């Protein structure tokens, strides 16, 4: 479903320690979603981008340089993976990241833009550069 920022910020900043949520709406304004942006403080390569519905249901989450994940079938994935909602399992299943879809995981700005495209979020604001 196509989603838009309810009140688009002029820019999005993803500095170390970022922990923000933005409201999204579908084509029908009654369809409400959230986009969460989190970045590590000490290990700044850690990044979590998450799209939720009904405040608690995770539709998609991209974990960059996080802890390894073990799926319900016992398959273990590296610290960079993507979770997708699966009926009966919620977000407990993770998949390897497609390098054709997420091209520069070391750059939070590029990853944010690509995650928005992955989640069908149209017209995301530009990401403000951060000096680290």
N, C-alpha and C positions, 0 to 999 in steps of 0.2 A: 504494500500500500504506500502510495506517495505521502510523504510527511513534510511539513514546513515548520520553521521556528515560529512559535506563537508571538514572541516579541524578540525579533532577531537583534542580537547585540551588534555593534559596529564591527567589533573584532572579538576573537576568542584568544585568550592567553592560556598557555599550558606550562607555567613555570614549575619548578620542583615544588612539591607539596600541594599542587592544584587538587581541588576536590569540589567540583561544581556540577550542578544539574540544570539542564535547560528544558523548558516545556516545548513540546511539539504537538501539532494537530494534524489530523488527516484532512482529506478533502471535505469531509463532513466535520464541522468544528466540534461535534460531540465525541469524536475519536481522539482521545488524549494519550500522549506518549511522553516519555522522558528520555533525554540523552545525558548520560553521566560521563564525566571526564575526570580521571584521577591519574596523578603522576607521583612517583616515588620521591621521597625527600632525600634520602641518603644514597640510594641506588637510582639515580635519575633516569636510567634506561628503562625502568619499570613504568609501564603505561597500561591503563585499563580504560577502554571505551565501551560503553554499554547502552543498549537501546531497550527500554522497558515499556510495558503497557500495564494499565491498572495498578500502577505504582510498584508492584512487586514481581510481576511476571517478566523474566528476562527473555527477550526475543533473540538477541544476539549480543555477545560480549567478546571483545578482542583483548586477550591478555598478552602483553609484550614483555618478555624477560621476567616473567613471574615464576612461581613455583611449578614444578612439573605436575601434570594432571593424570589421574588414572580413571578411565571410563568404566562404566558398570560391567563391561565384558572383560576387564583386566588389562586392556591395552593402555600403555603409558605413553604420554606425549611430553615433549620438551616444554620448557617454560614459556614458549611462544606458541599460542594456539587460539582457535576461535570456538566459542560455545554457540550452539544454535538450539533454540527451543525444540523439544521433541515431546509429543503427547505422551503422558505417563511418566516422563523422566525429567520434565522441565528443562533446566540448562545443565544437567549432569553429564551430557555427552559433549566432548570436544573433538575438534578436527584439526589436522595440520593446516597451517596458513598457506593459501595459494599465492605464490610469489608474483603471479600475473595480476592479482587483484590488490595486493598490498606490496608495493614496490620498494619502499624505503622505510623500513620499520625503525631505523635509527633516528628518523626525523618526525617528531610528534605532529608537526603541522601537516606534512604530507599524509601521514597516517590518519589524522583526523579527517581530512578531505576525502580520502579513499574509504574510510569507514562510513562517512555520511552517504557516499555513493552506494556502498554495499547495502546500507539499510534503506535506500530509496528516500533519503532526506534531500530535498531540493533546495538550492540556493543557500548553502551553508556560508556563514560569514568567513572572511579571511582570518587566518591565524596570525597573531602578533608574534613576531620573533622574540626570543628570550635569550639573553646573554647568560651563559652559565659559567 
